[in-house]
Amino acid sequence: MEIVPKPDSANRPQRNIALTSVEQWQEGEVTRVQDYLAVEEPLEIRLGDTPMSVTMRTPGNDRELAAGFLLTEGIISDRNELKGLEPVTSGASNTIRADLTTGDSISAAMQRNFLAASSCGICGKATIDSIRVRGIKAPNCEFKISPKILCDLPERLRKRQAVFGRTGGLHAAAAFDSSGELLVIREDIGRHNAVDKVIGWALLNNRLPLRDVALMVSGRGGFEIVQKALVAGIPVLASVSAPSSLAVQLAREFSMTLVGFLRGQRFVIYSGPERINGEGTV
């Protein structure tokens, strides 16, 4: 089966979408059609010349992904510690090199953990304590968002998922302000990668902490998503599916507003109800 990238308007490969020929069965009829696939490729992140992490991701916004990963995993604490962040070779690349103002050394234990990680996010971590990134503080307690605007976010997210619209195979994360205005959206094969891309965008554009933002994610709100959002200072995290028990525990510990099952005119508040203001809230 041949899979070829779909060209963009400039006749260069659009590497986040692939085109392939498939057989489609519908009501007893089989037809040969062209189908779009979300591209999945490995990205290696290096500290200087030292390989640190390999994650499966959808190509695109790789610098943001690497920057967000370095921040949310505690390798850096702010943009000033990032001296350089570029592909190892010119053009399209599956390797990003980060040069830090603090040096490029990484402990053997941390290296083993990160090299074990992939699209599962925290799977390579040795213990839960090791991913409680230093210096996490409770997010902005003054941020508020109305239930009506909150209920609009899934549809606003879905309308802007360009690659998902063609492939049906990507997660997304998007940051909205209190009025529901979209600030940034990123897509990826991995939930945590999409979140890292959003946070990396904020880091590279000097917009951290994201004090006045609600983060909407597709899929479930797992522990690693809550942890990353807290590092970025995000006060409200909402997902269309269920959070995990550890995600709820962490959100409550740091007084983050955590919302799950955000679908239609219904949602469940697991933590921080005080940031959701309007009729019918307590």
TASULUR-V421835 format. One record per run of one state. SS is the DSSP state (H for helix, E for strand, C for the rest). FROM is the first residue (numbers start at 1). TO is the last residue. If there is no record, write none. Layout:
ss = [SS & SS]
from = [FROM & FROM]
to = [TO & TO]
This chain:
ss = [C & E & C & E & C & E & C & E & C & E & C & H & C & H & E & C & E & C & H & C & H & C & E & H & C & H & C & E & C & E & C & H & C & E & C & E & C & H & C & E & C & E & C & H & C & E & C & E & C & H & E & C]
from = [1 & 3 & 8 & 13 & 27 & 29 & 39 & 41 & 48 & 50 & 58 & 62 & 73 & 79 & 82 & 88 & 95 & 101 & 108 & 117 & 129 & 132 & 145 & 147 & 160 & 162 & 168 & 171 & 177 & 182 & 189 & 191 & 205 & 214 & 218 & 221 & 222 & 223 & 232 & 236 & 240 & 243 & 244 & 245 & 254 & 257 & 264 & 266 & 272 & 273 & 276 & 278]
to = [2 & 7 & 12 & 26 & 28 & 38 & 40 & 47 & 49 & 57 & 61 & 72 & 78 & 81 & 87 & 94 & 100 & 107 & 116 & 128 & 131 & 144 & 146 & 159 & 161 & 167 & 170 & 176 & 181 & 188 & 190 & 204 & 213 & 217 & 220 & 221 & 222 & 231 & 235 & 239 & 242 & 243 & 244 & 253 & 256 & 263 & 265 & 271 & 272 & 275 & 277 & 282]
